[in-house]
Amino acid sequence: MILSILLSLILIVLGMIHLNWVIGGKFGYVESLPTKENGERVLNPKKIDSAIIGIGLIAFGIFYMIESGLIEYSLPEWIIKYRGWIIPIIFLLRAVGEFKYVGFFKSVRKTDFGKLDTKLFSPLCLIIGILGIIIQLIK
């Protein structure tokens, strides 16, 4: 239960940060976008992109609140079974990355994003993935 609540809080906070960007917030926005060595952004997300990610992260957080028992809601069994594995896999894949700009195995490491990704973003994704797997295994 404690792991589900912790994971839920992490995901909801991350979702709120993304939704903050939708309404014009700047906290962490520039730092969260991968860049080439010359400073050119690799991604230029639109507000709708941030909204979709934010809503998805909050939905993942709510799922773990339901898992913890803090929220009483009956989800179909197939959602509980598969989403419980899909969420951690998404975050583990993000931690591994795409081998150039994102993840533990990226080749572009010396940019501001690359440094933050190594120290914060990829480890956080790894932790989220591991917590999600632990929650699935102890159910």
Secondary structure, 3 states (H helix, E strand, C coil): CHHHHHHHHHHHHHHHHHHHHHCCCCCCCHHHCCECCCCCECCCCCHHHHHHHHHHHHHHHHHHHHHHCCCCCCCCHHHHHHHHHHHHHHHHHHHHCCCCCCCCCCCCCCCHHHHHHHHHHHHHHHHHHHHHHHHHHHC
